[in-house]
């Protein structure tokens, strides 16, 4: 989808340019965390990971490896930890059978490889920022749109070398939470499914 199409859809969804600008400014301006705040949640409380589906341009991606990551808290673009992995079935669906996260953890999924209809392609890499552990959705879609929204909103938190981990410092947890809010805004307000 072209950016002009996305902007048009966002405008047609009833969100004016001024309101959109104000919402984006609020999310971006709040990106600097309070240096005195740890930004963490209640430690020890856990949640199970979501299941979902991985789609390419024309249908499901079969045989992709989907990995759930907990974003790092030790510096920008470092410290992410893989907490679960699953393989997509013939409908592109995946289900994590293990793996939990703690309150305050930012969770994202990365889908690598698989067959999108033209044969196995190890170069396919898609992403979806899922959200905070305490508010994970029941199901997650990973596709080109979630990848663009996630990478756009998380650009300042993504590492510059493979596997491109997402992380922030303990003093900027609020900034990463605001980036999560921007992703929700992009996917659900501008591009209502």
C-alpha positions in Angstrom: 0.0 0.0 0.0 1.3 3.4 -0.9 1.8 6.1 1.8 -0.7 8.4 0.0 -3.3 5.6 0.0 -2.7 5.1 3.8 -3.0 8.8 4.5 -6.2 8.9 2.4 -7.7 6.0 4.4 -6.7 7.7 7.6 -8.4 10.9 6.5 -11.5 9.0 5.4 -11.7 7.2 8.7 -12.9 10.5 10.2 -9.5 11.6 11.7 -8.7 15.1 10.6 -5.1 16.1 9.7 -5.0 18.3 12.8 -6.2 15.6 15.1 -3.8 13.1 13.6 -0.9 15.6 13.9 -1.7 16.3 17.5 -1.9 12.6 18.4 1.4 11.8 16.6 3.0 14.8 18.3 1.8 13.7 21.7 3.2 10.2 21.1 6.5 11.4 19.8 7.0 14.2 22.3 6.5 11.8 25.1 9.3 9.6 23.8 11.8 10.8 26.3 11.4 8.9 29.5 11.8 10.4 33.0 15.4 9.7 34.0 14.3 9.0 37.5 11.8 6.3 36.5 12.5 2.7 36.0 9.4 2.4 33.8 9.0 -1.2 34.9 5.8 -2.9 36.0 4.9 -5.4 38.7 7.7 -7.9 38.6 6.8 -11.6 38.7 3.4 -11.2 37.0 3.4 -13.2 33.8 1.3 -13.7 30.7 1.1 -16.3 28.0 2.1 -15.3 24.4 -0.5 -14.8 21.6 -1.0 -17.1 18.6 -1.4 -15.7 15.1 -0.9 -15.9 11.4 1.8 -14.8 9.0 0.7 -13.5 5.6 2.7 -12.4 2.5 1.3 -10.4 -0.3 -0.9 -13.1 -1.8 -1.6 -15.5 1.1 -0.2 -17.4 4.0 3.5 -18.0 4.5 4.0 -21.7 5.1 6.9 -23.1 7.1 8.1 -19.7 8.5 9.8 -19.6 11.8 8.1 -17.1 14.1 10.1 -16.0 17.1 8.7 -14.1 20.1 11.1 -11.6 21.6 11.2 -9.5 24.8 12.7 -6.1 23.9 15.9 -5.3 25.7 16.2 -2.8 28.6 20.0 -2.4 28.7 20.5 0.0 25.8 19.2 1.2 22.4 19.1 -1.7 19.9 20.5 -4.3 22.2 19.4 -6.8 24.8 16.4 -8.4 23.2 15.8 -12.0 24.3 14.0 -14.8 22.3 11.4 -16.3 24.6 9.5 -18.7 22.2 9.5 -20.0 18.7 7.0 -21.7 16.4 6.7 -22.9 12.8 3.7 -21.8 10.6 1.3 -24.4 9.3 -0.2 -24.7 5.8 -2.5 -21.7 6.6 0.3 -19.5 7.9 -0.9 -20.0 11.5 1.4 -20.4 14.5 0.9 -21.1 18.1 3.5 -20.8 20.8 3.4 -23.8 23.1 5.8 -22.3 25.7 7.1 -18.9 26.7 5.9 -16.2 29.0 6.6 -12.6 29.6 6.5 -10.3 32.7 4.5 -7.2 33.2 6.2 -4.2 31.6 8.0 -6.3 28.9 7.5 -5.0 25.3 6.9 -8.1 23.1 7.5 -8.3 19.3 7.3 -11.2 16.9 9.6 -11.8 13.9 8.7 -14.2 11.1 11.6 -15.5 9.0 11.7 -17.7 5.9 8.9 -19.9 4.6 7.0 -20.3 1.4 4.7 -17.4 0.4 3.6 -19.2 -2.7 6.6 -19.0 -5.0 8.8 -21.6 -3.2 10.8 -21.5 0.0 12.4 -18.1 0.5 14.9 -17.6 3.4 15.0 -13.9 2.7 11.5 -13.2 3.9 11.5 -11.3 7.2 8.4 -9.7 8.7 7.7 -8.2 12.1 4.9 -7.2 14.4 5.2 -5.3 17.6 2.7 -7.1 19.8 2.6 -4.7 22.8 3.2 -4.9 26.5 3.0 -8.2 28.2 0.1 -7.2 30.4 -2.1 -6.3 27.4 -1.2 -8.9 24.7 -3.9 -9.5 22.1 -5.4 -13.0 21.7 -4.2 -13.2 18.1 -1.5 -11.4 16.0 -1.2 -10.9 12.3 2.3 -10.5 10.9 2.5 -9.1 7.3 4.0 -6.3 5.3 1.7 -3.6 6.9 2.6 -4.6 10.5 6.2 -4.7 9.5 6.2 -1.2 8.1 4.3 0.2 11.1 6.5 -1.6 13.6 9.8 -0.5 11.9 8.6 3.1 11.5 7.6 3.5 15.1 10.5 1.5 16.6 13.3 2.9 14.3 15.2 4.5 17.2 15.1 1.3 19.2 16.2 -1.2 16.5 19.8 -2.4 16.4 21.9 -2.0 13.2 23.0 -5.6 12.7 21.4 -9.0 12.4 19.1 -10.1 14.1 18.2 -6.4 14.5 17.2 -6.5 18.2 14.8 -4.0 19.7 15.9 -2.4 22.9 16.0 0.8 24.9 17.6 2.0 28.1 16.0 1.7 31.5 15.5 5.5 31.5 13.5 5.5 28.3 11.0 2.7 28.8 8.2 5.4 28.4 9.6 6.2 25.0 9.3 2.6 23.9 5.7 2.4 25.3 4.8 5.5 23.3 6.2 3.9 20.2 3.9 0.9 20.9 1.0 3.5 21.0 2.0 4.9 17.7 1.9 1.4 16.1 -1.6 0.9 17.5 -2.6 4.3 16.0 -1.1 3.5 12.6 -2.7 0.0 12.4 -6.1 0.6 13.9 -7.0 4.2 13.4 -5.4 4.9 10.0 -5.9 1.4 8.5 -9.0 0.0 10.1 -9.2 -3.7 9.3 
